[in-house]
């Protein structure tokens, strides 16, 4: 990626300089775009929470993963990617249905999931941002946002491509995010009763 090679002063001889780049003998002003929240494009801290391979469950409904932004965090979370990835271990698989749900209470019990930063220099997550796999309580449903169909059959087309399939809609070349304000969370529920195979649910989010 090319970087600006020169700069000019806003007020000639004084003031802040503006970066420019030489193309075909002319200097063109370079621009860094900011989003609606005031963050520079590409500058939001990005984190990932993963259940790793976790056994599918024969029950009416199982919350596979819960991510919550509790009151007092001082941040918003933008959920920009959710991936439902079946293991490729040989099984006689079945079709599975999942729901992406906004929650109004933190999950309890289960196993703690530690989100990891894409950039280790980013500020640590506030303690109020927590994640867990298969919580046994809490994670109260507020709104069901999206429905997903997958398969635990490892030979299916879905299984082979699931690691690159983001279930957050991409609309008109713009990544739409689920926004979690303080006191809100998101969970991914397995709603098909089946213990066949296992699944890794991955949530990618920005801190704003």
QUITACOR-V105678 format. One record per helix or strand of 3 or more residues. SS is the DSSP state (H for helix, E for strand). FROM is the first residue (numbers start at 0). LEN is the number of residues. Records with the same first field share a line. If there is no record, write none. Layout:
SS->FROM-LEN + FROM-LEN
This chain:
E->5-6 + 13-10 + 25-4 + 44-6 + 61-8 + 76-10 + 94-9 + 128-5 + 140-11 + 177-3 + 183-7 + 197-10
H->156-8
